[in-house]
């Protein structure tokens, strides 16, 4: 069964929508300076609202390992997603010190990128175009990665079925594809989950 992650939650309404739909994961961006960044205080409020069955993933970009470990140990987040240039040593340190899963982002542009993703010590890898444009990439490259991975980048209710058939990911990760004018849209969130469920039923 393909899992679903709604990423970039920022508002109380986003968490309430997630509770109605029950994705497997929800993501909050905990590194500052990005359009979907939230403070630790806001993340804590969202965690208190979210159904405990929804795993909360903290997204970090080149963050100090000590901060990531602290937030994992605190129970605020259930897993860490490292979305920068974090070395393998940091990944191993965070996993060992926290005992929690680590997801490492890789921009998948060619076979070399796939080889690095395959060799990562992270629990999971997240494969994306790396452009930050919300556009899809050449999904056939994912066939070079033979380990559980999250698929991101340009996913919508309209194409997630094709993505699942082509890539067979562990999970699909969506942010801009469930937004309208920069805000999470319940109808788009529901349509995305329905599209995943429909594909699973085939």
N, C-alpha and C positions, 0 to 999 in steps of 0.2 A: 504494500500500500504506500502510495506517495504521500509524504507529509507536506504540510503547508506552513509557511512562515510569512506573517504579515510584518513587514519591517517599517521603521520610521514612525512609530506611534508617538504622538506628542500631546494629545488632548484627552480629557476625561471621556469625551464622546468616542474616541478611538478605542479605548479600553472596553467601554460598554458594548460597542459594536462587536468587538472580538469575543466578548462573553456570549453574545447571542449566536455567534457563528462557530465558535470553538475551533480555531486553527490549532495546530500542534505547537507552534512557536509564535512569539511576538518579539519584535526587536525594537530596542531604543538606542539611539546614537548618543553615547556618553562622552565622546571627545568633542570639545567646543569648536565653533567656527564653521559648522556645516548647516545647511538650511533646515535639516531635521534634528539638529542637536537639542538635547534637553539637559537640564541640570539634574544632579543626583536627587534633589528634593522632588522634582517633577516625576522622575523615574520611580521614586518611592511611592508617590501617590498613585501612579499607574499600577504598580505592583499590588498595592492594597486593593485596588478595584478589580484587577484581573483574576479570573478563576485560576485557582492554584494548579489545575490540570494543564494550563497553558504555560509552557516553559518560556521564561523571559530571557532573552539573549541581549547582552550588552555589546554594542558595536564600538570598537576602538580603532583609532588610526595613529600608529606610532606612539602609543601611550607608554608611560613607564610601567614595566611589569609589576612593580610594587602596588601601583594603584589598581591594576586589573585584579591582582591576587586579593587585595583588600576587599574589593567589591564582591568578588566571588565568595570569599569566606563569610562576608556579612549576611549572605542570603538574599541580598537585593536582586541578584541575577543568578540564573541557573547555568549559564554557559557564556563564554566570551567569544566574540567574533573579531578577529584581528584583520583589519582592512587596509593595512599599510605595508611597510617593507620590513616587518618584524622578522628577525633571524630565527632559525630553528632553535637556537639556545634559549631564546625568550619563550618560545612555545613550550619547550620541554620544562622550563622552570615554572611557568604558570600552571601547567598540568600537574606537576609533582606537588607544588606547594598548596594548590587549592583542592585537588581531587575532583575537579569539575571539567566538563568537556570544553575543548577549544576548537573553534572553526576558523580555518585560515583561508582568506581570500586569495585567489589567483586570477589574473587576467589571462584568458585563454586565447592566444593569437596564433600559436603554431605548436608543433610537436615538442619543442623545447620547454614551453610553458607547461604542457601536459606532463612531461617527465618530472618537472619540479613539483607539481601538484601531487603526483604519484608518490614521490619520496618524502613528502612533508610528514613530520612527527605529530601533526595535529590529529585530533579524533576524526574530524571531517574536513573536507575542503569545500570552498564555495567558488564556483566557476562563473565568470562574468566576462564581459568584453573589456572591462577596465576603463571604458571611455567616460563613464558617469553620465551618459546621455539618455539612459533608459531604453536603449535600442538593443535588439537581439544580435547575437553573433553567429558564427558558423557552428551550429550545434553538433555537426558530425565530428568535430574535434574532441568532444566529450568521450567518444568511443575509445580514445587513447588513455583515458583515466579509468583504471580498473579498481576502484575503491568507492565507498559510499560518498556521494557529493550532493551539495545543495546547488541547484541551478538558478541563476538570477540573470537579470539583464533583459529589459524589454518585454517581460511576460505580461500578458493580459488574459482576460477570460476568452478572448478570441483565438489565442495561439497556444495556450498552455496545454491543450490536448495534444497538439502536434509535438510540442516540446517533450511531453512525457513519452509519447510513442518513439520519438527519435533517440532520446537520451537515457531513458530509464533512470531518472535521478532518485536519490533517497528522499529529497525534499525539493519543492519549488519555493522560491523566495521572491516576494513581490512588494514593491513600494509605490512607485509612480503609477503603476498599472491599476491601482485601486484608489486613485486620487482624482479629484476634480478641482481645478484651480488651486492646487497645492495642499488640499485637505483630504483626509481619508473620507471616502464616499461609501456609505453602507451598502448601497445597491451594487456598486462595483465589487465590493468585498464579497458579497453574497454570490454574485455571478461568477466570480473567480473560483470560489469553493465548489459551486455547483458544476463548473466545467471540469474540475479535477475529479469530482465524484462520478461524473458521467463517464469520463475516460476509464476510471477504475472499474466501472460496471461492465465495460465492453469485454 
